[in-house]
C-alpha cells in the first residue's frame, strides 16, 4: 500500500486499515498483514501495476517471467529488501 503525503506508515495505521477492510467488506477479508510500498509500486512504462510481481514478493517466491516492461527496477529491489 502506498500512503498519501502527510500520513505515517506505522503500526497504528496498519491496524486502522485492517479494521476498515474488516468493517467495509467483512471480517473474512481482513488482511493478516499490511505492508507499505514506500516509494511506489512496480509499474510498466504505460503505468499499469504489475500485480504478478507483487504476488511473487508476498509469497516469497523468486520472480520468474518477463520483467522487461518494468519501468523502475529499483522499486522491485526495495520491496524485496523490506520483505527480509
C-alpha positions as CSV (number, residue, x, y, z in Angstrom):
1,X,0.0,0.0,0.0
2,X,1.2,3.5,-0.8
3,X,0.1,6.3,1.5
4,X,-0.6,9.8,0.5
5,X,1.8,12.5,1.7
6,X,1.3,13.5,5.3
7,X,0.3,10.1,6.6
8,X,2.7,7.9,8.6
9,X,3.3,4.3,7.9
10,X,3.2,3.0,11.4
11,X,1.6,0.2,13.4
12,X,-1.5,2.2,14.2
13,X,-2.1,3.0,10.5
14,X,-1.8,-0.8,9.7
15,X,-4.3,-1.6,12.4
16,X,-6.7,1.1,11.2
17,X,-6.5,-0.1,7.6
18,X,-7.1,-3.7,8.6
19,X,-10.1,-2.7,10.7
20,X,-11.5,-0.7,7.9
21,X,-11.3,-3.6,5.5
22,X,-13.0,-5.8,8.1
23,X,-15.8,-3.3,8.6
24,X,-16.5,-2.4,5.0
25,X,-16.0,-5.9,3.3
26,X,-16.3,-8.3,6.2
27,X,-14.1,-10.0,8.8
28,X,-13.2,-12.8,6.4
29,X,-11.5,-10.3,4.1
30,X,-9.4,-8.6,6.9
31,X,-5.7,-8.9,5.9
32,X,-3.3,-10.8,8.1
33,X,-0.6,-8.3,7.2
34,X,-0.5,-4.8,5.8
35,X,2.7,-3.7,4.0
36,X,3.5,-0.3,2.8
37,X,5.3,0.1,-0.5
38,X,7.1,3.4,0.4
39,X,8.3,4.9,-2.8
40,X,5.9,3.2,-5.2
41,X,4.6,0.1,-6.9
42,X,6.2,-1.9,-9.8
43,X,4.6,-0.4,-12.9
44,X,5.1,-0.9,-16.6
45,X,6.1,2.0,-18.8
46,X,2.4,2.5,-19.6
47,X,1.6,2.9,-15.9
48,X,0.0,-0.5,-15.2
49,X,0.7,-2.1,-11.9
50,X,2.5,-5.4,-12.2
51,X,0.4,-7.4,-9.8
52,X,2.2,-10.6,-10.7
53,X,5.4,-9.3,-9.2
54,X,3.6,-8.2,-6.1
55,X,2.1,-11.7,-5.7
56,X,5.6,-13.2,-6.0
57,X,7.0,-10.9,-3.4
58,X,4.1,-11.6,-1.0
59,X,4.5,-15.3,-1.5
60,X,8.3,-15.1,-1.0
61,X,8.9,-16.6,-4.5
62,X,11.6,-15.7,-6.9
63,X,10.4,-13.5,-9.7
64,X,10.2,-15.5,-13.0
65,X,8.9,-14.4,-16.3
66,X,9.2,-11.2,-18.3
67,X,10.2,-8.1,-16.4
68,X,11.4,-6.1,-19.5
69,X,8.5,-3.8,-19.4
70,X,9.1,-2.8,-15.8
71,X,9.6,1.0,-15.5
72,X,11.9,1.2,-12.5
73,X,13.8,-1.9,-11.3
74,X,14.8,-0.2,-8.0
75,X,11.2,-0.3,-6.8
76,X,11.2,-4.1,-7.1
77,X,14.5,-4.3,-5.2
78,X,13.2,-2.1,-2.4
79,X,10.1,-4.2,-1.9
80,X,12.2,-7.4,-1.7
81,X,14.5,-5.8,0.8
82,X,11.6,-4.7,3.0
83,X,10.3,-8.3,2.9
84,X,13.5,-9.6,4.6
